[in-house]
Structure formats: structure tokens, C-alpha cells
Amino acid sequence: MSGAFVIRAGSLSLRASRRSAVVCGLLAAALIALALWAFTLGSYTLSPGDLMSVMTGTARDSVRTVVLEWRAPRIVAAVVFGAALAVGGAVFQSLTRNPLGSPDVIGFTTGSYTGVVLMLLAGASSYSALATGALAGGLITAFAVYLLAFRRGVRGFRLIIVGIAVGALLSSVNTWFSVKADVDTALRAAVWGAGSLSAIGWPAVLMSSALVAAVALVAPAAQRRMRWLELGDDTAAMLGVSVERTKLLLVVLGVAATAAVTAAAGPIVFVALAAPQIARRLTGRGSTVDLAGSALVGALLLLGADIAAQHAIPGVVLPTGAVTVCVGGAYLLVLLVRESRRGF
């Protein structure tokens, strides 16, 4: 127990390794520093003193507007959305026991995209409507993939292959919807489908954060059950875990985390794929899931990608999803090469 400690709050307890706690602390400090730096960037330059004046309530109206209305929603969204995507990725990678098992690879993000496109075609534009479409699309896709992959239980590799096939089918359906839609709706779907935080505002951020907070409340219990499942289905069953029911509940949890982001910002890919693996290497957890570390890495990745999208090319603001695709594509290539060498 020298390398671990237990946190207790009433009847709840959480065992954590010291290395994981130190790494999470450093990641949190890096995230705060990156967020503060992000506040100072832009055509309207701000100093640390300006940020301090906003926190103390003595800032000029122009500074307060820039910080609280223009930059804060985007920065908070990047942090919350990155954490949510990473948690969703960690859940599915744990379920499939495969580093490729993230919601954007196995089609669940595409299913959420389909749900939102259908809502746009129906004339809906509010966040609540888009969130409903994203959650419904993701859950329907997840259950379809789960049922198609089920054969005396669900194996990770089979789930990934079926998910990739279903995702490709839904991607074609989304393209067909865009072609058949009127120009305005097709343009909205295309802009939204690029995955961007440019038009994000406080209403969408707060509603997404509420859904993410609900996911966070059940995350500790979910992580405990995920660790049991990682011991193998038979071992988990011997420990009293209802294996298939637990897997279904974890699928709902992962899809909800992903849908909250997809509804507000569009499909931002590869954060869910990369963040859990990076977190595992940093915390030294091996094959064991670490939702807290994954969430912090995901927040750092998405915030860094959004900063690059805004400022990497002077005078040009890229969709955040375009940056994550570029970085994630390279990461996926490295991951595939590594897995092939290990006999994937």
C-alpha cells in the first residue's frame, strides 16, 4: 500500500496510486496555465492584470466583455468537452480492451451526427433538440452495434469491426441527407459537422456541462466496475457483477458523454481515441482505466487544439475538429503500426 492511498467520504472510498495523484495534479496545473494563457491571446490583447481585475470586479466594461462573453465560453467548452470526450473514449476502450475502441472509431459519434442531422432537417436548432437527437442517434447506433456484435456475449474486437462497418454506413446516410436537404440546411449541417467551438455560447456550454456533470457523478462507480470487467467476464461474474447489464450501462454512459459534446460543437474526433492512452502511459496504470487522468489529458488536448485552430495561421480561424483530425490521424497511424507489430 506504500504506492497507494485511500480517500474516504462517508460510506464512499476511492483507492488511488500516488503516481496517478501526482500526475493528475501536474496535469491540472498545466491545464490552468494553458487556460490562463488562452485568455490573453487574440486581437484584443489582455494582460494578467486584466484577468485579475475581472476576478476582483474592477475591470473595464470592454475587458469584462472580452473575457466573460467572448473568450470564457470557448475556453470552458474546450475544457469540459475535452474531458467528456476522453471519458467516453476511456469507457469504450475499457469495454473493448482495445486502444482503437473509441466512440469516433466504432461509429457512435457518427450515429450522434446522424441524430443531429435529422433534427436539423426537421427544422430544430435549439441545443436541447440537438442534444436529444445526438443522444438518441448515439444510443440507437450503440445498441445496434451491440446487438450485431453479440454472440454469447460481446467481444471487443468484434464490437470494433461491427462498429466501423455501421459507422461507414451511417456516414453515407449523412452524406445522402445533406445532398437531399435544401441549401441552407445542408450548409448548417456541413458547418456543424466540421466540429468547431467558434460559435459556442454560455447557454450551450451550461447545458452540456450539466449533462457532463451527471456523467461525472456516476464515473467513480463506473470506474470500479470497469476495473472488474478488465479482469475478464468470468472473473467479473464470480465477483458478483452482472456482466452484460454492466456493459450496457457503460455504453449509455460513454454515449451520453460523447453526445453532450457532439450536440454543442459537432463531431470532434480523435480526442476520445488518444487521451485515455496518453493518460495510461503517464499514470503508469498499464491496462487499468483512469478516468480522472483521461479527463485531464482530454481537456488539455482539446484546449491546445482550439488554441492552435485560432492562432496557428495568422488571420485564419480553423475548425477545431480539423486540428484534432490532423493530430489524431498521425496518432492513429502510430497506434496501428504498434498494434500490428504486437499481432493485432
C-alpha contacts under 8 A as a table, 3 or more apart, distances in Angstrom:
res1	aa1	res2	aa2	distance
1	M	4	A	5.13
1	M	5	F	6.89
2	S	5	F	7.63
3	G	17	S	5.70
3	G	18	R	5.58
3	G	19	R	7.54
4	A	15	R	6.90
4	A	16	A	5.53
4	A	17	S	3.99
4	A	18	R	5.22
5	F	15	R	5.78
5	F	16	A	5.61
5	F	17	S	6.28
5	F	18	R	6.89
6	V	13	S	6.60
6	V	14	L	5.50
6	V	15	R	4.33
6	V	16	A	6.25
7	I	13	S	5.49
7	I	14	L	5.06
7	I	15	R	6.31
7	I	16	A	7.76
8	R	11	S	7.28
8	R	12	L	5.74
8	R	13	S	4.23
8	R	14	L	6.40
9	A	12	L	5.24
9	A	13	S	6.23
10	G	13	S	7.81
14	L	220	P	7.91
16	A	20	S	6.81
16	A	21	A	6.88
17	S	20	S	5.19
17	S	21	A	6.31
18	R	21	A	5.05
18	R	22	V	6.16
19	R	22	V	5.14
19	R	23	V	6.07
19	R	283	T	6.08
19	R	284	G	7.51
20	S	23	V	5.14
20	S	24	C	6.01
20	S	282	L	7.97
20	S	283	T	4.72
20	S	284	G	7.42
20	S	285	R	7.89
20	S	293	G	7.45
21	A	24	C	5.14
21	A	25	G	6.13
22	V	25	G	5.07
22	V	26	L	6.27
23	V	26	L	5.11
23	V	27	L	6.08
23	V	282	L	6.90
23	V	283	T	6.17
23	V	293	G	7.68
24	C	27	L	4.98
24	C	28	A	6.04
24	C	292	A	7.29
24	C	293	G	5.67
24	C	296	L	7.15
25	G	28	A	5.11
25	G	29	A	6.25
26	L	29	A	5.07
26	L	30	A	6.14
27	L	30	A	5.03
27	L	31	L	6.06
27	L	293	G	7.94
27	L	296	L	6.22
27	L	297	V	7.03
27	L	300	L	7.96
28	A	31	L	5.00
28	A	32	I	6.25
28	A	296	L	6.57
29	A	32	I	5.19
29	A	33	A	6.24
30	A	33	A	5.10
30	A	34	L	6.07
30	A	300	L	7.88
31	L	34	L	5.10
31	L	35	A	6.07
31	L	296	L	7.55
31	L	299	A	7.39
31	L	300	L	5.75
32	I	35	A	5.11
32	I	36	L	6.18
33	A	36	L	5.20
33	A	37	W	6.20
34	L	37	W	5.06
34	L	38	A	6.12
34	L	300	L	7.84
34	L	303	L	7.79
34	L	304	G	7.68
35	A	38	A	4.98
35	A	39	F	6.47
35	A	75	I	6.65
35	A	303	L	7.55
36	L	39	F	5.24
36	L	40	T	6.92
37	W	40	T	5.34
37	W	41	L	6.76
38	A	41	L	5.37
38	A	75	I	7.37
38	A	307	I	6.79
39	F	46	L	7.24
39	F	51	L	7.90
39	F	67	V	6.86
39	F	71	R	6.36
39	F	72	A	7.46
39	F	75	I	7.89
40	T	45	T	5.87
40	T	46	L	4.64
40	T	47	S	6.09
40	T	48	P	7.47
41	L	44	Y	7.56
41	L	45	T	6.13
41	L	46	L	7.14
42	G	45	T	5.87
42	G	311	H	7.78
44	Y	66	V	7.85
46	L	49	G	7.99
46	L	50	D	5.96
46	L	51	L	7.35
46	L	63	V	7.85
47	S	50	D	5.17
47	S	51	L	6.70
48	P	51	L	5.12
48	P	52	M	6.25
49	G	52	M	4.98
49	G	53	S	6.13
50	D	53	S	5.05
50	D	54	V	6.37
50	D	59	A	6.70
50	D	63	V	6.99
51	L	54	V	5.17
51	L	55	M	6.45
51	L	67	V	7.65
52	M	55	M	5.10
52	M	56	T	6.23
53	S	56	T	5.07
53	S	57	G	5.92
53	S	58	T	4.99
53	S	59	A	4.68
54	V	57	G	5.07
54	V	58	T	6.15
54	V	59	A	4.92
54	V	63	V	7.52
54	V	64	R	6.02
54	V	67	V	7.73
55	M	58	T	7.87
56	T	59	A	7.71
59	A	63	V	6.16
59	A	64	R	6.02
60	R	63	V	5.31
60	R	64	R	6.17
61	D	64	R	5.04
61	D	65	T	6.08
62	S	65	T	5.17
62	S	66	V	6.28
63	V	66	V	5.18
63	V	67	V	6.15
64	R	67	V	5.25
64	R	68	L	5.75
64	R	69	E	7.64
65	T	68	L	5.46
65	T	69	E	5.17
65	T	70	W	6.67
66	V	69	E	5.83
66	V	70	W	4.99
66	V	71	R	6.23
67	V	70	W	5.93
67	V	71	R	5.21
67	V	72	A	5.72
68	L	71	R	6.33
68	L	72	A	5.11
68	L	73	P	7.28
69	E	72	A	6.33
69	E	73	P	6.72
69	E	201	G	7.89
69	E	202	W	7.95
70	W	73	P	6.62
70	W	74	R	7.38
71	R	74	R	5.49
71	R	75	I	6.22
72	A	75	I	5.16
72	A	76	V	5.91
73	P	76	V	5.25
73	P	77	A	5.90
73	P	200	I	6.63
73	P	201	G	5.60
73	P	202	W	5.58
73	P	205	V	6.68
74	R	77	A	5.03
74	R	78	A	6.15
74	R	197	L	6.16
74	R	198	S	7.26
74	R	200	I	6.15
74	R	201	G	7.30
75	I	78	A	5.13
75	I	79	V	6.35
75	I	303	L	6.84
76	V	79	V	5.18
76	V	80	V	6.08
76	V	205	V	7.49
77	A	80	V	5.20
77	A	81	F	5.61
77	A	82	G	7.99
77	A	197	L	7.49
77	A	200	I	7.63
77	A	205	V	5.80
78	A	81	F	5.30
78	A	82	G	5.72
78	A	197	L	7.56
78	A	299	A	6.47
78	A	302	L	5.60
78	A	303	L	4.97
78	A	306	D	7.16
79	V	82	G	5.31
79	V	83	A	6.21
79	V	298	G	7.82
79	V	299	A	4.35
79	V	300	L	6.99
79	V	302	L	6.91
79	V	303	L	6.06
80	V	83	A	5.23
80	V	84	A	6.18
80	V	209	S	6.69
80	V	212	V	7.64
80	V	299	A	6.56
81	F	84	A	5.01
81	F	85	L	6.08
81	F	260	A	7.92
81	F	261	V	5.57
81	F	299	A	7.02
81	F	302	L	7.68
82	G	85	L	5.24
82	G	86	A	6.16
82	G	271	V	6.90
82	G	295	A	7.01
82	G	297	V	7.99
82	G	298	G	4.49
82	G	299	A	4.07
82	G	300	L	7.26
82	G	301	L	6.93
82	G	302	L	5.12
82	G	303	L	7.37
83	A	86	A	5.16
83	A	87	V	6.22
83	A	294	S	7.20
83	A	295	A	3.93
83	A	296	L	6.07
83	A	297	V	7.39
83	A	298	G	4.88
83	A	299	A	4.75
84	A	87	V	5.17
84	A	88	G	6.23
84	A	212	V	6.35
84	A	257	A	5.18
84	A	258	T	6.50
84	A	260	A	7.93
84	A	261	V	7.28
84	A	295	A	6.66
84	A	298	G	7.73
85	L	88	G	5.09
85	L	89	G	6.14
85	L	257	A	6.38
85	L	258	T	5.50
85	L	261	V	7.29
85	L	271	V	6.34
85	L	272	A	4.90
85	L	295	A	7.82
85	L	298	G	6.85
86	A	89	G	4.99
86	A	90	A	6.06
86	A	271	V	6.23
86	A	272	A	4.44
86	A	273	L	7.51
86	A	274	A	7.98
86	A	275	A	5.55
86	A	276	P	6.18
86	A	291	L	7.95
86	A	294	S	5.52
86	A	295	A	5.29
86	A	297	V	7.55
86	A	298	G	4.98
86	A	299	A	7.89
87	V	90	A	5.02
87	V	91	V	6.19
87	V	254	G	7.05
87	V	257	A	7.09
87	V	272	A	7.28
87	V	276	P	7.67
87	V	291	L	5.85
87	V	294	S	6.28
87	V	295	A	5.74
88	G	91	V	5.23
88	G	92	F	6.46
88	G	102	S	7.43
88	G	103	P	7.04
88	G	253	L	7.38
88	G	254	G	4.15
88	G	255	V	6.68
88	G	257	A	5.58
88	G	258	T	5.90
88	G	272	A	6.43
89	G	92	F	5.33
89	G	93	Q	6.01
89	G	101	G	7.29
89	G	102	S	4.62
89	G	103	P	6.14
89	G	254	G	7.20
89	G	271	V	7.93
89	G	272	A	4.18
89	G	273	L	5.80
89	G	275	A	7.71
89	G	276	P	6.64
90	A	93	Q	5.14
90	A	94	S	6.02
90	A	102	S	7.42
90	A	272	A	7.20
90	A	275	A	8.00
90	A	276	P	5.26
90	A	289	V	6.68
90	A	290	D	7.69
90	A	291	L	6.68
90	A	294	S	6.94
91	V	94	S	5.22
91	V	95	L	6.24
91	V	226	M	7.64
91	V	250	L	6.72
91	V	251	V	7.62
91	V	253	L	7.94
91	V	254	G	5.86
92	F	95	L	4.91
92	F	96	T	6.04
92	F	101	G	5.53
92	F	102	S	5.51
92	F	103	P	6.80
92	F	251	V	7.25
92	F	254	G	6.79
93	Q	96	T	5.24
93	Q	97	R	5.44
93	Q	98	N	5.39
93	Q	99	P	5.60
93	Q	100	L	6.88
93	Q	101	G	4.54
93	Q	102	S	5.86
94	S	97	R	4.90
94	S	98	N	7.15
94	S	101	G	7.97
94	S	226	M	6.57
94	S	230	E	6.81
94	S	289	V	6.58
95	L	101	G	7.94
95	L	156	G	6.72
95	L	226	M	7.35
95	L	229	L	7.59
95	L	230	E	7.67
95	L	247	K	7.05
96	T	101	G	5.82
96	T	155	R	6.78
96	T	156	G	3.60
96	T	157	F	6.64
96	T	159	L	7.08
96	T	160	I	7.44
97	R	101	G	7.45
97	R	156	G	6.06
97	R	230	E	7.25
98	N	101	G	5.42
98	N	156	G	6.83
98	N	157	F	7.43
99	P	102	S	7.45
99	P	273	L	7.24
99	P	277	Q	6.94
100	L	105	V	6.84
100	L	160	I	7.61
100	L	273	L	6.70
101	G	105	V	6.63
101	G	106	I	6.47
101	G	156	G	7.77
101	G	160	I	6.14
101	G	273	L	7.42
102	S	105	V	5.43
102	S	106	I	6.28
102	S	272	A	5.88
102	S	273	L	5.16
103	P	106	I	5.34
103	P	107	G	6.04
103	P	108	F	4.92
103	P	109	T	5.59
103	P	254	G	7.92
103	P	255	V	7.62
103	P	258	T	7.55
103	P	272	A	7.05
103	P	273	L	7.87
104	D	107	G	5.62
104	D	108	F	6.13
104	D	109	T	4.93
104	D	110	T	6.87
104	D	269	V	5.85
104	D	270	F	6.85
104	D	272	A	7.29
104	D	273	L	7.53
105	V	108	F	7.79
105	V	160	I	7.73
105	V	163	G	7.47
105	V	164	I	6.31
105	V	167	G	7.84
105	V	273	L	7.82
106	I	159	L	7.67
106	I	160	I	5.40
106	I	161	I	7.42
106	I	162	V	7.50
106	I	163	G	4.00
106	I	164	I	4.72
106	I	166	V	7.81
106	I	167	G	6.43
107	G	110	T	5.09
107	G	111	G	6.22
107	G	141	T	7.39
107	G	163	G	5.17
107	G	164	I	5.75
107	G	165	A	7.86
107	G	166	V	6.20
107	G	167	G	3.86
107	G	168	A	7.46
107	G	170	L	7.93
108	F	111	G	4.95
108	F	112	S	6.34
108	F	138	G	5.16
108	F	139	L	7.70
108	F	141	T	5.96
108	F	142	A	5.96
108	F	163	G	7.59
108	F	167	G	7.15
108	F	255	V	7.04
109	T	112	S	5.03
109	T	113	Y	6.21
109	T	138	G	6.45
109	T	258	T	6.91
109	T	259	A	7.39
109	T	262	T	7.38
109	T	267	P	6.47
110	T	113	Y	4.86
110	T	114	T	6.23
110	T	138	G	7.59
110	T	167	G	5.87
110	T	170	L	6.52
110	T	171	S	6.52
110	T	267	P	7.57
111	G	114	T	4.99
111	G	115	G	6.36
111	G	134	A	7.48
111	G	137	G	4.86
111	G	138	G	4.72
111	G	139	L	7.91
111	G	140	I	7.58
111	G	141	T	5.42
111	G	167	G	7.10
111	G	170	L	6.62
112	S	115	G	5.07
112	S	116	V	6.37
112	S	133	G	6.97
112	S	134	A	4.06
112	S	135	L	6.19
112	S	136	A	7.15
112	S	137	G	4.49
112	S	138	G	4.28
112	S	139	L	7.95
112	S	141	T	8.00
112	S	259	A	6.13
112	S	262	T	6.79
112	S	263	A	7.86
113	Y	116	V	5.18
113	Y	117	V	6.15
113	Y	134	A	6.27
113	Y	137	G	7.24
113	Y	138	G	7.96
113	Y	174	N	7.83
113	Y	193	G	7.47
113	Y	262	T	7.02
113	Y	266	G	7.26
113	Y	267	P	6.70
114	T	117	V	5.06
114	T	118	L	6.22
114	T	134	A	7.45
114	T	137	G	6.17
114	T	170	L	6.98
114	T	173	V	7.77
114	T	174	N	5.95
115	G	118	L	5.23
115	G	119	M	6.41
115	G	130	L	7.76
115	G	133	G	4.31
115	G	134	A	4.89
115	G	135	L	7.53
115	G	136	A	6.48
115	G	137	G	4.31
115	G	138	G	7.39
116	V	119	M	5.01
116	V	120	L	6.20
116	V	130	L	5.29
116	V	131	A	7.51
116	V	133	G	4.91
116	V	134	A	5.22
116	V	137	G	7.61
116	V	263	A	6.84
117	V	120	L	5.01
117	V	121	L	6.15
117	V	174	N	7.21
117	V	177	F	7.64
117	V	189	A	6.34
118	L	121	L	5.03
118	L	122	A	6.23
118	L	133	G	7.34
119	M	122	A	4.97
119	M	123	G	6.49
119	M	124	A	5.40
119	M	125	S	7.57
119	M	129	A	6.92
119	M	130	L	6.28
119	M	133	G	6.08
120	L	123	G	5.10
120	L	124	A	5.22
120	L	125	S	6.34
120	L	130	L	7.75
120	L	185	T	6.70
120	L	189	A	7.23
121	L	124	A	7.43
121	L	181	A	6.93
121	L	185	T	6.58
124	A	129	A	6.25
124	A	130	L	7.25
125	S	129	A	6.71
125	S	130	L	6.64
126	S	129	A	5.37
126	S	130	L	6.30
127	Y	130	L	5.05
127	Y	131	A	5.81
127	Y	204	A	6.16
127	Y	207	M	7.90
127	Y	263	A	6.76
127	Y	264	A	6.64
128	S	131	A	5.06
128	S	132	T	6.09
129	A	132	T	5.11
129	A	133	G	6.25
130	L	133	G	5.00
130	L	134	A	6.01
130	L	263	A	5.24
130	L	264	A	7.69
131	A	134	A	4.99
131	A	135	L	5.98
131	A	259	A	6.71
131	A	260	A	6.35
131	A	262	T	7.77
131	A	263	A	4.70
131	A	264	A	7.40
132	T	135	L	5.24
132	T	136	A	5.96
133	G	136	A	5.15
133	G	137	G	5.85
133	G	263	A	7.80
134	A	137	G	5.16
134	A	138	G	5.97
134	A	259	A	5.20
134	A	260	A	7.63
134	A	262	T	6.61
134	A	263	A	5.66
135	L	138	G	5.16
135	L	139	L	6.00
135	L	255	V	6.96
135	L	256	A	6.17
135	L	259	A	5.11
135	L	260	A	7.49
136	A	139	L	5.21
136	A	140	I	5.99
137	G	140	I	5.29
137	G	141	T	6.07
138	G	141	T	5.17
138	G	142	A	5.99
138	G	255	V	5.93
138	G	256	A	8.00
138	G	259	A	6.74
139	L	142	A	4.93
139	L	143	F	6.07
139	L	252	V	6.74
139	L	255	V	6.37
140	I	143	F	5.25
140	I	144	A	6.06
141	T	144	A	5.05
141	T	145	V	6.09
141	T	166	V	7.82
142	A	145	V	5.18
142	A	146	Y	5.98
142	A	251	V	7.10
142	A	255	V	7.67
143	F	146	Y	4.85
143	F	147	L	6.01
144	A	147	L	5.24
144	A	148	L	6.10
145	V	148	L	5.15
145	V	149	A	5.99
145	V	159	L	6.80
145	V	162	V	6.11
145	V	163	G	5.67
145	V	166	V	7.06
146	Y	149	A	5.20
146	Y	150	F	5.98
146	Y	154	V	7.22
146	Y	159	L	6.79
147	L	150	F	5.05
148	L	162	V	7.01
149	A	154	V	6.04
149	A	155	R	7.53
149	A	158	R	5.82
149	A	159	L	5.31
149	A	162	V	6.27
150	F	153	G	5.35
150	F	154	V	4.82
150	F	155	R	7.73
151	R	154	V	6.28
153	G	244	E	7.29
154	V	158	R	7.33
154	V	159	L	6.82
155	R	158	R	5.50
155	R	159	L	6.20
156	G	159	L	5.10
156	G	160	I	6.30
157	F	160	I	5.18
157	F	161	I	6.35
158	R	161	I	5.22
158	R	162	V	6.12
159	L	162	V	5.29
159	L	163	G	5.89
160	I	163	G	4.99
160	I	164	I	6.11
161	I	164	I	5.24
161	I	165	A	6.40
162	V	165	A	5.16
162	V	166	V	6.18
163	G	166	V	5.11
163	G	167	G	5.91
164	I	167	G	5.05
164	I	168	A	6.19
165	A	168	A	5.20
165	A	169	L	6.36
166	V	169	L	5.05
166	V	170	L	6.18
167	G	170	L	5.10
167	G	171	S	6.05
168	A	171	S	5.06
168	A	172	S	6.47
169	L	172	S	5.28
169	L	173	V	6.41
170	L	173	V	4.81
170	L	174	N	6.10
171	S	174	N	5.08
171	S	175	T	6.33
172	S	175	T	5.09
172	S	176	W	6.24
173	V	176	W	5.03
173	V	177	F	6.19
174	N	177	F	5.08
174	N	178	S	6.27
175	T	178	S	5.12
175	T	179	V	6.29
176	W	179	V	5.11
176	W	180	K	6.23
177	F	180	K	5.20
177	F	181	A	6.03
178	S	181	A	5.22
178	S	185	T	7.79
178	S	186	A	4.99
178	S	189	A	7.21
178	S	190	A	7.88
179	V	186	A	7.17
181	A	185	T	6.10
181	A	186	A	5.61
182	D	185	T	5.51
182	D	186	A	6.03
183	V	186	A	5.12
183	V	187	L	6.01
184	D	187	L	5.14
184	D	188	R	6.24
185	T	188	R	5.10
185	T	189	A	6.13
186	A	189	A	5.08
186	A	190	A	6.07
187	L	190	A	5.03
187	L	191	V	6.11
188	R	191	V	5.22
188	R	192	W	5.98
189	A	192	W	5.10
189	A	193	G	5.76
190	A	193	G	4.94
190	A	194	A	6.45
191	V	194	A	5.50
191	V	195	G	7.62
192	W	195	G	5.88
192	W	196	S	7.05
192	W	265	A	6.86
192	W	266	G	5.24
193	G	266	G	5.22
193	G	267	P	6.07
194	A	266	G	6.61
194	A	267	P	6.97
194	A	268	I	7.74
194	A	319	P	6.26
194	A	320	T	7.93
194	A	321	G	5.92
194	A	322	A	6.99
195	G	265	A	5.46
195	G	266	G	4.27
195	G	267	P	5.06
195	G	268	I	5.04
195	G	319	P	6.09
195	G	320	T	6.07
195	G	321	G	4.53
195	G	322	A	7.48
196	S	199	A	7.53
196	S	265	A	5.41
196	S	266	G	6.60
196	S	268	I	7.63
196	S	319	P	4.68
196	S	320	T	4.86
196	S	321	G	5.98
197	L	200	I	5.29
197	L	265	A	5.75
197	L	306	D	7.61
197	L	319	P	7.39
197	L	320	T	6.60
198	S	319	P	7.55
200	I	204	A	6.67
200	I	205	V	7.13
200	I	264	A	7.35
200	I	265	A	7.27
201	G	204	A	5.78
201	G	205	V	6.25
202	W	205	V	4.92
202	W	206	L	5.88
203	P	206	L	5.31
203	P	207	M	6.20
204	A	207	M	5.25
204	A	208	S	5.95
204	A	264	A	6.04
205	V	208	S	5.21
205	V	209	S	5.91
205	V	264	A	7.60
206	L	209	S	4.97
206	L	210	A	6.17
207	M	210	A	5.13
207	M	211	L	6.61
208	S	211	L	5.26
208	S	212	V	6.18
208	S	260	A	5.29
208	S	261	V	6.79
208	S	264	A	7.14
209	S	212	V	4.89
209	S	213	A	5.86
210	A	213	A	5.02
210	A	214	A	6.34
211	L	214	A	5.13
211	L	215	V	6.48
211	L	256	A	7.62
211	L	257	A	7.49
211	L	260	A	6.41
212	V	215	V	5.02
212	V	216	A	6.17
212	V	256	A	7.92
212	V	257	A	6.00
212	V	260	A	6.85
213	A	216	A	4.85
213	A	217	L	6.26
214	A	217	L	5.25
214	A	218	V	7.00
215	V	218	V	5.62
215	V	219	A	6.17
215	V	253	L	6.50
215	V	256	A	7.41
215	V	257	A	6.60
216	A	219	A	4.89
216	A	220	P	7.69
217	L	220	P	7.23
218	V	221	A	5.61
218	V	222	A	6.13
219	A	222	A	4.84
219	A	223	Q	5.94
219	A	291	L	7.54
220	P	223	Q	5.15
220	P	224	R	6.44
221	A	224	R	5.26
221	A	225	R	6.50
222	A	225	R	5.21
222	A	226	M	6.06
222	A	250	L	7.03
223	Q	226	M	4.94
223	Q	227	R	6.25
223	Q	289	V	7.17
223	Q	290	D	7.52
223	Q	291	L	6.97
224	R	227	R	5.30
224	R	228	W	6.57
225	R	228	W	5.03
225	R	229	L	6.27
225	R	241	V	7.74
225	R	246	T	7.53
226	M	229	L	5.05
226	M	230	E	6.18
226	M	289	V	7.42
227	R	230	E	5.07
227	R	231	L	6.79
227	R	288	T	6.53
227	R	289	V	6.87
228	W	231	L	5.43
228	W	232	G	7.42
228	W	235	T	7.68
228	W	236	A	5.31
228	W	239	L	7.93
228	W	241	V	7.92
229	L	232	G	5.38
229	L	233	D	5.80
229	L	235	T	7.77
229	L	236	A	5.44
229	L	243	V	7.39
230	E	233	D	7.71
230	E	288	T	7.47
231	L	235	T	6.08
231	L	236	A	6.53
232	G	235	T	5.37
232	G	236	A	6.09
233	D	236	A	5.10
233	D	237	A	6.09
233	D	243	V	6.42
234	D	237	A	5.12
234	D	238	M	6.30
235	T	238	M	5.05
235	T	239	L	6.40
236	A	239	L	5.04
236	A	240	G	6.64
236	A	241	V	5.45
236	A	242	S	7.95
236	A	243	V	6.90
237	A	240	G	5.14
237	A	241	V	4.87
237	A	242	S	6.27
237	A	243	V	6.26
238	M	241	V	7.24
241	V	246	T	7.39
242	S	245	R	5.57
242	S	246	T	5.93
243	V	246	T	5.21
243	V	247	K	6.20
244	E	247	K	5.03
244	E	248	L	6.26
245	R	248	L	5.16
245	R	249	L	6.28
246	T	249	L	5.09
246	T	250	L	6.14
247	K	250	L	5.07
247	K	251	V	6.17
248	L	251	V	5.02
248	L	252	V	6.38
249	L	252	V	5.12
249	L	253	L	6.27
250	L	253	L	4.90
250	L	254	G	6.12
251	V	254	G	5.17
251	V	255	V	6.05
252	V	255	V	5.20
252	V	256	A	6.00
253	L	256	A	5.23
253	L	257	A	6.36
254	G	257	A	5.26
254	G	258	T	6.32
255	V	258	T	5.08
255	V	259	A	5.85
256	A	259	A	5.08
256	A	260	A	6.13
257	A	260	A	5.51
257	A	261	V	7.03
258	T	261	V	5.49
258	T	262	T	6.24
259	A	262	T	4.88
259	A	263	A	5.95
260	A	263	A	5.65
260	A	264	A	6.78
261	V	264	A	5.40
261	V	265	A	5.91
261	V	266	G	6.98
261	V	267	P	7.63
262	T	265	A	5.44
262	T	266	G	4.37
262	T	267	P	5.04
262	T	268	I	7.18
263	A	266	G	5.97
265	A	268	I	7.39
267	P	321	G	7.26
268	I	271	V	7.33
268	I	320	T	7.39
268	I	321	G	4.83
268	I	324	T	7.10
269	V	272	A	6.89
269	V	273	L	7.82
269	V	321	G	6.55
269	V	324	T	6.39
269	V	325	V	6.38
269	V	328	G	7.64
270	F	273	L	4.78
270	F	274	A	6.05
270	F	324	T	6.24
270	F	325	V	6.51
270	F	328	G	4.99
270	F	329	G	7.74
271	V	274	A	5.39
271	V	275	A	5.75
271	V	298	G	6.10
271	V	301	L	6.90
271	V	302	L	6.97
271	V	324	T	6.94
271	V	328	G	7.30
272	A	275	A	5.87
272	A	276	P	7.08
272	A	298	G	7.28
273	L	276	P	6.88
273	L	277	Q	7.49
273	L	328	G	7.88
274	A	277	Q	5.57
274	A	278	I	6.24
274	A	328	G	7.15
274	A	331	Y	7.23
275	A	278	I	5.20
275	A	279	A	6.08
275	A	294	S	5.54
275	A	295	A	7.62
275	A	297	V	5.48
275	A	298	G	5.06
275	A	301	L	7.50
276	P	279	A	5.04
276	P	280	R	6.18
276	P	289	V	7.69
276	P	290	D	7.55
276	P	291	L	7.78
276	P	293	G	7.67
276	P	294	S	4.69
276	P	295	A	7.98
276	P	297	V	7.62
276	P	298	G	7.81
277	Q	280	R	5.15
277	Q	281	R	6.41
277	Q	294	S	7.91
278	I	281	R	5.27
278	I	282	L	6.25
278	I	294	S	7.65
278	I	297	V	7.29
279	A	282	L	5.09
279	A	283	T	6.00
279	A	290	D	7.23
279	A	293	G	5.35
279	A	294	S	5.14
279	A	297	V	6.32
280	R	283	T	5.30
280	R	284	G	5.71
280	R	285	R	5.29
280	R	286	G	6.06
280	R	287	S	7.32
280	R	288	T	7.42
280	R	289	V	7.12
280	R	290	D	6.89
280	R	293	G	7.73
280	R	294	S	7.75
281	R	284	G	5.22
281	R	285	R	7.01
281	R	286	G	6.98
283	T	293	G	7.38
285	R	288	T	5.23
285	R	289	V	7.14
285	R	290	D	7.40
290	D	293	G	5.54
290	D	294	S	6.10
291	L	294	S	5.00
291	L	295	A	6.00
292	A	295	A	5.18
292	A	296	L	6.39
293	G	296	L	5.26
293	G	297	V	6.21
294	S	297	V	5.18
294	S	298	G	5.99
295	A	298	G	5.08
295	A	299	A	6.14
296	L	299	A	5.12
296	L	300	L	6.25
297	V	300	L	5.09
297	V	301	L	6.09
298	G	301	L	5.07
298	G	302	L	6.16
299	A	302	L	5.40
299	A	303	L	6.00
300	L	303	L	5.26
300	L	304	G	5.92
301	L	304	G	5.19
301	L	305	A	6.03
302	L	305	A	4.94
302	L	306	D	6.04
302	L	324	T	7.64
303	L	306	D	5.09
303	L	307	I	6.22
304	G	307	I	5.14
304	G	308	A	6.24
305	A	308	A	5.06
305	A	309	A	6.06
305	A	320	T	6.26
305	A	323	V	5.93
305	A	324	T	6.30
306	D	309	A	4.88
306	D	310	Q	6.29
306	D	320	T	5.22
306	D	323	V	7.74
307	I	310	Q	5.27
307	I	311	H	6.09
307	I	312	A	7.66
308	A	311	H	5.28
308	A	312	A	4.79
308	A	323	V	7.42
309	A	312	A	6.08
309	A	313	I	7.80
309	A	317	V	5.80
309	A	318	L	4.76
309	A	319	P	6.28
309	A	320	T	5.49
309	A	322	A	7.95
309	A	323	V	6.28
310	Q	313	I	7.46
310	Q	316	V	7.05
310	Q	317	V	4.69
310	Q	318	L	6.28
311	H	314	P	6.00
311	H	315	G	7.86
311	H	316	V	7.52
311	H	317	V	7.04
313	I	316	V	5.48
313	I	317	V	7.36
318	L	322	A	6.81
318	L	323	V	7.54
319	P	322	A	5.36
319	P	323	V	7.08
320	T	323	V	5.37
320	T	324	T	6.51
321	G	324	T	5.09
321	G	325	V	6.07
322	A	325	V	5.14
322	A	326	C	6.39
323	V	326	C	5.20
323	V	327	V	6.32
324	T	327	V	5.17
324	T	328	G	5.57
325	V	328	G	4.97
325	V	329	G	5.65
326	C	329	G	5.33
326	C	330	A	6.69
327	V	330	A	5.52
327	V	331	Y	6.40
328	G	331	Y	4.86
328	G	332	L	5.93
329	G	332	L	5.08
329	G	333	L	6.26
330	A	333	L	5.18
330	A	334	V	6.41
331	Y	334	V	5.19
331	Y	335	L	6.13
332	L	335	L	4.93
332	L	336	L	6.05
333	L	336	L	5.18
333	L	337	V	6.25
334	V	337	V	5.21
334	V	338	R	6.21
335	L	338	R	5.11
335	L	339	E	6.09
336	L	339	E	5.09
336	L	340	S	6.03
337	V	340	S	5.17
337	V	341	R	6.38
338	R	341	R	5.28
338	R	342	R	6.51
339	E	342	R	5.04
339	E	343	G	6.38
339	E	344	F	5.08
340	S	343	G	5.13
340	S	344	F	4.85
341	R	344	F	7.26
